[in-house]
């Protein structure tokens, strides 16, 4: 049997040399030092992972439902109500009549394709024509039959020249170019 090393002067066991103490052993003063690396701790409770999974599932469901609703709205908003004109030139002629002769924003809105249908902008344009006409004595608007410049399947470019004449023989002209599309009949989509 081996004896622990002793201090030569007193004969009592010597203290271990300074340095790291392994976990579970005591130092000379009876205090257990903390290990150099903290011990691995397993997650407490099984609720955190299941709570995280439930939250992620809920978020995914909300996003899918919201995305589906948005897609349905975007797909259905371009649907046309009623019937458009039978030909591109007729669509432009009807639109010009609604804006310049009748000055009926609601009727003009019905003649515009769904992608460009903004009742407030159309009403503002009709009001602008109305204010312009109010500045002159007995204004009359006329135009020749609109001309189809190009047509490619369900899209056509149509031009027309609108002429305003007044009772005091003033004349003003404006050349317009329209993009019309066929979707449940021909409708005006853009005016330049």
PEVEN-V678232 format. One record per backbone hydrogen bond with DSSP energy under -0.5 kcal/mol. NH is the residue of the N-H (numbers start at 1). CO is the residue of the C=O. If there is no record, write none. Layout:
# PEVEN-V678232
nh:NH co:CO
nh:NH co:CO
This chain:
# PEVEN-V678232
nh:7 co:12
nh:11 co:7
nh:14 co:5
nh:25 co:22
nh:27 co:31
nh:30 co:27
nh:33 co:31
nh:50 co:46
nh:51 co:47
nh:52 co:48
nh:53 co:49
nh:54 co:50
nh:55 co:51
nh:56 co:52
nh:57 co:53
nh:58 co:54
nh:59 co:55
nh:60 co:56
nh:61 co:57
nh:62 co:58
nh:63 co:59
nh:64 co:60
nh:65 co:61
nh:66 co:62
nh:67 co:63
nh:68 co:64
nh:69 co:65
nh:70 co:66
nh:71 co:67
nh:72 co:68
nh:73 co:69
nh:74 co:70
nh:75 co:71
nh:76 co:72
nh:77 co:73
nh:78 co:74
nh:79 co:76
nh:84 co:184
nh:85 co:186
nh:91 co:87
nh:92 co:88
nh:93 co:89
nh:94 co:90
nh:95 co:91
nh:96 co:92
nh:97 co:93
nh:98 co:94
nh:99 co:95
nh:100 co:96
nh:101 co:96
nh:101 co:97
nh:102 co:97
nh:103 co:97
nh:104 co:98
nh:105 co:103
nh:108 co:104
nh:109 co:105
nh:110 co:106
nh:111 co:107
nh:111 co:108
nh:112 co:109
nh:113 co:188
nh:116 co:113
nh:117 co:113
nh:117 co:114
nh:118 co:116
nh:122 co:118
nh:123 co:119
nh:124 co:120
nh:125 co:121
nh:126 co:122
nh:127 co:123
nh:128 co:124
nh:129 co:125
nh:130 co:126
nh:131 co:127
nh:132 co:128
nh:133 co:129
nh:134 co:130
nh:135 co:131
nh:135 co:132
nh:136 co:133
nh:138 co:136
nh:140 co:165
nh:142 co:163
nh:144 co:161
nh:147 co:159
nh:149 co:147
nh:149 co:157
nh:150 co:157
nh:152 co:155
nh:155 co:152
nh:156 co:180
nh:157 co:150
nh:158 co:178
nh:159 co:147
nh:160 co:176
nh:162 co:160
nh:162 co:174
nh:163 co:142
nh:164 co:172
nh:165 co:140
nh:166 co:170
nh:167 co:137
nh:169 co:166
nh:172 co:164
nh:174 co:162
nh:176 co:160
nh:178 co:158
nh:179 co:190
nh:180 co:156
nh:180 co:178
nh:181 co:187
nh:182 co:154
nh:183 co:181
nh:183 co:185
nh:186 co:85
nh:187 co:181
nh:188 co:111
nh:189 co:179
nh:190 co:179
nh:192 co:177
